[in-house]
Amino acid sequence: MPLRIQFKKLKPSWHLFKSMFVFVLTMIANINYAFSQQIQCNSQVLAEISQSITLDGVLDEPSWKNATKMMLSYENNPGEGIPAPVKTEVYFYQDGKSLNVAFKAYDPNPELIRASLRDRDALWADDNVGIIIDTFNDERGAYEFFVNPLGAQADMKMDDTDGWNEDDSWDAIWDSAGQITDFGYVVEMSIPFSSLRFAETEKEQVWNVAGWRNYPRDVRIQMATYKRDRNIKCNLCQFQQLVGLQNIKAGNNFQLTPTLTLSKQDEKPEVPGDWQSGSVDAEPGLDIRWGITQDIVLNATINPDFSQVEADAGQLDVNNTYSLFFPEKRPFFLDGASYFDTTNFNFVHTRNIAEPDVGAKVTGKTNDHSYGVMLANDNNTSFLMPGNQGSDIATLDEKSEVAIARYKVDVGERNNIGVLMTHRQASHYNNTLVSVDGTYWISQKDKISYQVARSETDNPESVVEEFEVNKKQSDQALSINYSHSTRDYNLRADYSNIGEDFRADLGFETRSNIERVVLGGNRYYYGDEDDTFTRWGYFGDWDKTYDQDGNMLEEEYEIHGNLQGKKQFYSNFGIVHRKRLYDGEMFDETQFMQFARFRPRRNIELGAFYRFGKQIDFANTRLGDVFDVDPYIEWDVNEHIKIDLNYSYSQLEVNDDRIYTAHQTDLRIGYQFDMRSILKFVVQYTDIERDPDLYIYDDIEDRPDRNSRYFSSQLIYSYKINPQTLFFIGYSDGGYQDDNLDSLARDQRTIFTKFSYAWQL
């Protein structure tokens, strides 16, 4: 059946749409449709020097004397474009293959510099310096490269189409070094052009660039080479420019990465019982990355090892009706992942592709056009089954094929429009989705984003029977968002309508059969770095949700405050009140909640989230009293040892009777020998105690266990030269306890090792 875009099944509640429409018109009436300010960027010619450098944190090469120099003259947070409190110099030059960068970061008290040996992307508690580069000069997105005083790296992609949004899942191959000195510290970077994407042209290139320094003391100060104006929505348009880079090439743009994974897993089919010894499983694989042009990259993988080495962060799953979200961490899917993002919905969540044998992906950007195509198979076909009061996961005992395609074109200075197609097919199942989305800036402060989609699904009999859905499902989804943003406040109005039979089986959309409107906003106030609070404000919204038959599902009001100040303190706190329909009954829930974090000492961060109030007992369809608290500690014992401890506690009572008490602990200890070598130990433990006599059930088989306990542990050693050249060896085990066992018992254990090496040809 051909896929058709239509909307006849949506049943909008026009009084909700009218409320949002009147709100938007009121805001637009006060808009100045012409941009009030044109941004003029200072430019400097990038030095071209053939001499390479030795990365050692010592600026003794003659090339640095002739490099392009900039000063980080401005403090942009908490101050706004005021003179920087300390001196920082940044130097740039290119040698035909790489962009070379050096920082001299002066400090009046070098003994207060914060720096530890760190794993990748984990340096944000330290002093650090970095550069942000917009290589396409389109003021929409950029690359970020940061280094701490000991040479630890962090890299990210930054999107500036609607504020400063960062994605640290992106990893590049580049080199760095750092050294603490008697005047502060020095950092050197060498970023190969093969790690960047930029326009393919014989003309002189212009890159927007900023040097950046994070200076964490009692207050975290951010300094840069540009003077930030908070009245201007865009950030990249305020950067300085590097001019030059004529005829630069990506260089070695073909990368071959063979991998070998060895593992042995033992299990206990019955507990208590004997171990069933598994055989050694050897899995060779091959990853290919080819820069076809400077704009287009091909990724391919054969027999990949998509196992995730380190355990996901623990999440306490109790009294919850929706599926938990876990982020993607696998390299093949992370490279170029942003090319598949859409405006308002999460229609591509590649962790749905669990066990592929092969995969191929092409991503690129040519002038104003960005595009991506991904193909893969999957030996484990599972997907979300959404609803308006909860979601579940369906699993099929058959293989599937996956195809994803995305195209987006930039229009004008900041607008864009795009289309997405996803398709998943097995012998008795398929799901196809087509979506159109875009963003239109009415003025510098006012934006409308939209997305419309249609899906069609053929379900196998197992899904029809288990989830009581039709053999064929087809429906559509719509989302429209308006926002008005200034330096001091933001106003927004959102409208969404998702049909009952709409499914995004390759995405993460947990709700269907809803129509929802949201009106909200926030207000900011700014202080100085010497004030007790450097920033504060409040935010809130009202939202109302119906099903497609016009029945109200929820109406919610919430108001929150936030504070930011000394000791790197941050807190938000507020109250939420909602009327909520569940299982045919309407309930009133009112909850108070707060999150806070601060650094009592330079090497310790403490934080906690808590909430209490009325909440539905979903297992028994009644109102209860909930109390949740989630404290954590991050402790850099010294420059080698780091300890992260996260704890979650939850309890629910009805009429002073305790229905359940749940605890979860996630402990991670790391010993960093040097920048490449680290040993990690992870322990996760969950303990849920229920009172079965307080549960309502019809069948004795539905009676819950009084005790449910789970644990897992991991010991992993890793040696990483770069994100693709690495070695792992580790051990993991896990077990459980229920009412049939007197104590915790292990039921699985695994030992594994992985090798990979990246050749650039």
N, C-alpha and C positions, 0 to 999 in steps of 0.2 A: 504494500500500500504506500503510495507516495506521501511524503511529509508535506503538510500544508499548514501555513500560519493562519490561524483563525481564533476568534475569541467569543464565540457564541455561548460557550458553556460558563463563562465567568458571570457571576451574579453580583454586580457591585451594589453596595449599599450607598445610594446617591447622597444621603445626608452626611455620610463620612467624607465622601469625595468633595462635597460642597464646602465642608468645614475647612478642608485643606486648601481648596481653591481660593476661598476668601482670604485665608491667611497669606497665601502667596501673593495675591493681588495687592494686599496691604503693604507687603514688603517692597514689591516692585515699584509701587507708587513713590517710594522715597529713594529710588536708585538713580545715580548719575550714570547714564548709559555709556558715556565716553570715559576712557581711562584718564584719570586726572594727572597721571605722572608718567613720564617716559624715563626709562632707566638708561643711564649712560655708564657703560662699563669702561674702566681704564684698561688699556692693553699694553703688553710688553712682548718684545720679540724673544722667542725661546732660543737660547744659545745652542748651537750645534758644534759638538766637540767629539772628535773621533776616539779620544782616549777613554778606555774603560776604567772602572774603579775597583778597588779591593774593599769589600764590605766588612769593616771592622769597627765602625763607630769612631774612627779617627779621620778628620778631614785634612789629610796631608797630601792628597793628590793635587797637582797644579790645576787640573780641570775645574775644581771648585772655585778658584780665584776668578775664572772667566765665566762662571755660570750666571744665569739670570737670577737676580735677587729680589725678594719681596720681604716686607716686614709685617708681622702680625700685630698691627697697631691698635686694634679695637677689641674691647670687651663687649660681647653681644649677649651675654647672659651671666649673671642676672641684669647687669647694666645693658643699656641699648645704645650701642655705637659710641661708648665713652672710651677714653684712652686706656689701653691695656695696662694692668698693674705691674707686669714683668715684661722683659724684652725677649722676643723670639724672632729668629731669622730663618727663612727658608730659601733654598737654592734649587734651581732647575737647570737641567740640560739634557739633550738627547744625543745619542751616539750612532743613530741609524738603526739600532735594534731595540733599544730600551729607553724609557724615560727614567732618568736618574734624579733623585731628590735627596736633599740633606736638610736637617734642622739643627740649629744651635738654640737650645732652650735654656735661657738664663734663669737662675733662681737665687734670691738673696739668702736662702737657707737650704742648701742642698741636702742637709741631713733630714729634711722633712719630705723629700721626694718619695713617692709611693710607687714601688715596683716589685714585682715578683716574677719568677719563671712561670709562664702561663701556657696552657693549651690554646689552640687557635680560637679566636673570637671570644676570649675570656678575659680581656685586659681592662674592662671598663671601670673597675675600681681603682686603677692605677693612674698616675700621670701618663699622658700619651699625646702624641702629635700625629697629624695625618694630612692627607690631601683629598679633596673631592674634585673629580674631573668629569665635566660634561663633554664627551668626545664628539658628539654629533652637533654641538652648538645649537640645540633646539630648545633648551631651557625646560626640558621635560623629565630627564632622568640623568643619573651620573653614577660613576664608580667611586667607592671610598676605600682608601688604604690607610690604616693606622698602625702605629708601632709604639710600644712602651719603652722606657729607658734601658731595658735589658734586651730588647730586640724581639719581643713577642709580637705576633701579627694578628690583625683583624681586618677582614675585607667584607664589603657589603655592596649591594646595589641600592641606590636611592631613587625614589620616584617623587617628583615635585609637581605633579599635575593637580594635587589637592592637598597642599601642605607637605611637610617633610616626612616621608614614609620610607622606612629602611627594611631591607631583607638580608639578614646575615647568613642565610643558607647558601648564598653564592660564594664559591671559592675559586681563587685564581692561583697560578703558580708564579711566585715572585720571591725576591730575596730582601732581607733586611738585617740590620745589626744596630745595636745601641750600646752606649757606655755612659755611666755616671761620671761626671768630672767635678773639679773643684768649683766651677762656676755654674753648674747645673747638669745638663746632659746633652749628648749628641746622638742623632739618629740618622742612619743612611738607608735608602731604599733604592732598589733597581727593579722596575716594572717592565717586563718585556712587552713590546707591542703585540706579540702573539696572544697575550692574556687579555687584550682589550678589543673592543669592536668600535670601528669608526668608519666614516665615509670613505669610499674608495674614489680618490680624485687625484689628478696630477697638479691641481691648484694648491695654493697655500692654505693650510688648515687653520681654523680658529677654534680653540678649546676654551670653554669657561672653566676656571680653576679657582680654588680657595685653599690656602693653608689654614690649618686648624690646630688648636691646642686645648686640651682639657687639663685643668689645673685644680685638682680636688684638694681642698683644705677644709676649713670649717664650713665654708660654702663652696660648692663646685662652680668654678668660673670657666667660661668658654671664651676663647679669643680666636680671632681670625684676621685674614688679610683684607677683608672687606668690612665696611660699616653697615651693619644691618639696620633696616628701617622696618619696624613691625607694621607700619601702615601698608606696606607692599606685600601682597599675598604670596608672590613667587619668591623663591630663595635664589635659584640659579641665575636669575636675571640681575642679581645684585653682585655677582662674582666679578673678579677681574678676568682678563682674557690673556691667553698665551697665543701668539701668532707665529706661524712658521710651519714646521713639520711637513714641508713640501716633499712629495714623492716618498713618504714613509710607507713601508710595507709591514704586513703582519709577521714577516720573517718565517721562522720554523712553525708552519701552521698545520702540520700533520703529527698527531700524537697517538702512539700505540701503547696500550697498557694491558699486558697479559696479567692474569690473576690465577692464583691457586688457593683453594680453600680445602682444608682437611678437618674433618670433625668425626667424633664418635659419641653417640648418645645412648645411654642406658635408661631403661624404664622399668617401673613396677606396674604390671597390668592390674594387680590387686594389692591393696594396702590393708593390713600387713601382708607381706609376701616377699618372694625372692626377686632379686634383680634379673631382668632379661637383658643380657649384654648385646649391644648393637655392634654392627660392623663399622669399619672405618670407611667413611664416605669421602672420596676425592673428587673435587669439582674444579676442573680447569675452566678458565673463561678468558674472554678478550673484550676490551673496550677500545673503541676507535673514536677519535675526535679529529675532524678534518675541517679546517677553515677553507672552504671552497673558494670564497673571496673574503675580503676584509669585512663584508657585510653578512655573510651567510656561513653558518656552522652546521656540520653534520655530526651527530652522535650516533654510534651504533654499538650494540653489545651482543655477544654470542655466549650462551650458557653463563649468564651473569651470576655472580654471588650477590644477591640482594639482601642477604641477612644483615640485620642491624646489630652492630657490635655491642653498643652500650644500651642498657635498658631504658625505656621511656620513663619520664618522671611519674611517680605514683599519683593516681587519682582515686579518691574514695568514691566508690559507686554504690550508694545506699540511698533509698527513698528518692530515686531518680527515674524518670520515664523516658529520657532521651539518651541516645548513644553518645559515648564519650569521643572527643576529638583528640587525635594524636598527630603531631606534625610529621611531614616528610623529612627524612634524613639521608636518603640513598643518593649517591652522587649522580647516577645517570639521570634521574628525574629532576634533580636540583639544577643542573646546568641548563640555563635558558628557561626555567620554570615560569618566570614573570611574563613571558610572551603569551602564555595561555590564560592569564588573569583577565577577568571581565569586571564590569563596573560595579554591579550591585549584588550579584549572586556568586556563590562558590560552586561552580559547575565542573571544575576540574580539581579533584583531590586524588593524586596519584597513589596514595596508599591503598586505594581500592584495587590496584593492580598488584596482587600479593606475591605471586610466584611465576614470573615470566621466564621463558627459555631464551627468547630473543627480543630485541627492541631496536627501533631506529627512530631518529628524531632529526628534523631540520628546522632551525630557527634562524631568523635574520631580520635586519632592518635596512631598507634601501630608501634613502631620502625620507619621505613622510610615511612610508609603508613598512609596517612590521608584520611578521607572519611566522607561523609555526605549524608543523605537521608531526604527529607522533603515531607510531604503529608498534604494537606489542601483542604477545599472547599471554595467557594467564592460566596456570594449572589449578588455581583456587578462585572460583567465581563467587564473590560475595558482594552485597550491596545493601544500601539503606532502604528500608521500607518506611516512608514518612507518614505522619498523621498530624492531627491538630492538637492532640493531647499526649503524644509520645511517639517514639520511633523504635524500630527494631532492625535487626540485621538478618537478611536471607542468605543462605549458603547453598549453592548448587553442586551436585556431585558430577560436574562435567567441566571441560576446558572451555575457554572463551577467547575470542579475538577482539582486540581493542583498536579503535582509530579515533584520533582527535585532530581537529584542524582549527586554526585560528588566524584571522586576518584583521588588522586594524590600520586605519589611515588617520593621520593627524591633519586637522583642518584649521588653517589660520594659526594664531599664536598659541592657543591652549585647548581648542576643541578637538574632538576625535569621534569616530564612529567605527564600530567593529562588528564582526560576525563570528560565531563559534559553532562548530558541529562536533558532537561526540557520538560514538556508536560502539556498542558492545553486543557481541553475538555469540551464541552457543547453538548446539544442535536443536534444542527445544526452547530457546529463549533469545530475545533481542530487545535492546533499548536504544532509541535514537533521539537525540535532542538537537534542535537548532535554535540559536539565540542571536538577537541583534541588540547591541548596546551602544551607548555613547555618552559624551559629556559636552555640554554647551555652556560657555561662560557668557552671561548676559552683560556683565561688567567685571571689573577687577575684583569685586567683592561678592558677586552673585553668580551662582552656578546651578544648573539643572543637570542631573544625571538620570538615565533611564535604561531599562533593559526589559525586553520582551522575549519570551521563549515558548516553544512547544515541544512536547515529548510524545513519543508513541512507543508502546511496550507490548510485546508478546510474552506472556508468562507461562512457564511450565506448570504441569498439574500439581507438583509439590508446593509451589508458591501459592497457587489458587486455593488449595485446601488449607494450608497452614495460616495464611493471612486473610482468607475470605475476600479475595479480590477477583475481578473479572479476568477471563482469559486474555482479553485485549483491553489495554488502558491507553487513553490519549487525553491530553489536557494541556493547559497553557499556564504561564506565569507572567506577571507584570510587576514592575517596580519603578516608581518615579520618586526622585528625591530633589528637594530644593534646599539650598543653604545660602545664608547671607553672613559673611564673615568679615570682621574688622579686627584691629589690634586688641580691642577690649571686650568684644562680645561676639557671639555667634547665635544665629537663629536658624532653625531647620524645620522642614515639613516633609514627611515620608509617607508614601502610599504604596502598599503592596497587595497583590491579589494572586493567590496560588491555588489552582484548581485541585479538586479532590483526587484526580487520577494522574496528576503531574509527578513525574519521577526523573531525577537526575542521577542515574546509577553510577556514573563516574565522578560525581561531585560529593559535596557534603552539605546537603540541604535536608534538615531533619523534619521540617514542617510542610504540610500540604493541607488543602481544604480550609484555607484561611483568607480573610480580607482584613487588612490592618492599616490604621492611620496613626501617625505619631507627630506630635507638635512639641518642640522643645528648644532649649538653648542654654547658653552658659555665659558667664560674665567673669572677666579677669581683672585683677589689680596687681600692680608691680611695685616692689620696693627696691632698695639698694642693698648691696652685699653687706653693709654694716647693720642693716635692720634685723630685728628678730625674725621677721618673716619677709622673704624676698619675693614671694608671689602668693596670692590667695584669690579665692573667688567662690562661685557657686554655680550649680547647673541642675537642671531638672527637665522632666518631660511628662506629658500625658499621652497615653496610647489606648486604643480601643480595638478589639479584635472580634470578628464575627466568623462563622462558618459560611459555606456557600449557600446555605438555606436561610441565612439572615438571623441565625441564633447567636446571641452574644456569648463569646467564649471567655473574654477577659476585658476588664477596664482597670487601668493602672495609673497611679499618680506617684511620682517620686521627686524628692528634692535632696540635693547633696551639697556639701561644702568641701573645700580643699585648702590645704595650707602647705607651704614649702619654705624652709628656712635653714637656720644654722644646724650644724652637725649633720648636714645633708639630709635633713628631716623632710619627709613628705607624708601627708595623710589626706585621705578623703573619707567622708562620713555622711550618713544620711538616713532617710526613712523612706520606705516603700509601702504603699497601701494599694491593694488590688482586690477586685471582685473576680473570682475565677471559677469557671465551670469545669467540673471533673466527674466523669462517670454519671452524668445526669443530674448532679447536685451542684448548687452554687455556694461558694465559700468566700468568706472575708479573711484575707491574710494581711497582717501588718507586721513589718519587720524593721528593726534598726540594724545598721551594719557600719563597720569601719575597717579601713585598712591603714596601717602606719608602718613606716620604716625609718631608721636613722642609723648613724655611725657613732657610737659612744667613744670608740677609739678608731684610729686610722685603719686598722686591719680587721675590724669586726663590723658586720652589718647585722642588725636585728630587725625583725619585722613580724607582723601578724595581721591576719584578717579574722574578724569575728562577726557573727550576726545572731540575733535572737528575736523571737516573736512567734506569731501564729503561722503554721504551715500545714498543708494537707498531708495526711498520712495516706499515701497513694496505694499502699497494699490493702487498706481496709476502708477507704473512701470515708474519711472523717477528718475533723480538724484537730490538730495537736499543737504542742508547744515545742519549738525547735531551738537548739543551741548548738552552734558550730564555732570552732576556733581553729585557726591554722597558723601557728607560729613557725618561724624559721630562723636559722642562724647561718651566716657565711663567715668563716674564720680563716684568714691567712695566718697560720701559725708562724711561719717564716717564709722565706722566698721559695722554699721547696714544697712545703706541706700546706694543703688546703682541705678544709672540712666543711661540708654542706650538710645540714640537718634540717629536714622538713617533717613536720608532724601535723596530723589532722585528727580532730576529735569532733564527733557528732553524736547528739542524743535527741530522741523524740519522745515526748510524754503525752498521754491523753488522760485527763482527770487524775493527774498526779501519779499515774502508773507508767513506768518506763517501758516503752515498746522495744527500743533497741539502744545500745551504746556501741559506737564504732570508733576504733583507733587505727591509724595508719602511720607508719614511720618509714621514712626514706633517708638513709644515711649514705653519704658518698665521701670517701677519703681518697685524696690523690697525693702521690709523691712525684714531683717533677724533678727528674735528675738533671735535665738540661732542656733546651728548647725543643728537642726532638724526642726525648725519651720520658715516658710517664708510666707509672703503675697506679691503677685505680681499683678500689674495693667498694662494691655497692651491696647494700643490704636493704631489702624491702619487706615489711611485715604488716599484715592487716589482721585485725581482730574484731569480729562483729559478734556481739552477744544480744540475742533476742529473747523475748518472753513469749513462747508459742501460745500460751493461754490467752494472750491479749490480741491474737490474730483471728480474723474471721475467715473461715474456709469451709467449703462444702465437702471436700474429699480429704481423707486422712493423708493421702499422698501429697497434698498441698501444704501440709503442716511444715513450717520452717524449722530448720535446725536451731537448737538453742545456741550452739557454738559453731562459728565458721571462722577458721583461721587459715591464713595463707602466708607463705614466705618464699623468698628467692634471694640468691646471693650470686655475685659475680666477682671474679678476680681477673683483671685484664692488664697485660703489659703491651704497650704500643711504642713503636719507633716510627716516626713520621719525618721523612725528608721534605715532603710537600703533600698536598691533599690526595695525590694519586700514587705516590711512591711511599709505601709504608709496609709495616709488618705488625701483626697482632698475634698474641697467644693468650689463651684464657680458659677459665673454668667457670661453669655456672651450674647451679642446681636449684631445686624448688620442691615444695611439698605443701601439705595441707593437714587440717584436722577438722572433722565434723563430729556429730553425736555418736558415730559408730567407732570412733577412735579415742583412746585415752590421752594421747599426746600428739604433738606434731610429728609427721612422718614424711620423709622424702619420697617422691615418686618419679623424679627425673633428674639426670645429671649429664652434663655434656662437657667435653674438652674439645677445643677447636684452635686452629691457627689459620692465618691468612697472609699471603704475600701478594704484593702488586708492585709493578715498576713501570713508570711512565717514560717512554722513549719519545723524544721530539725529533722528527726527521725533517 
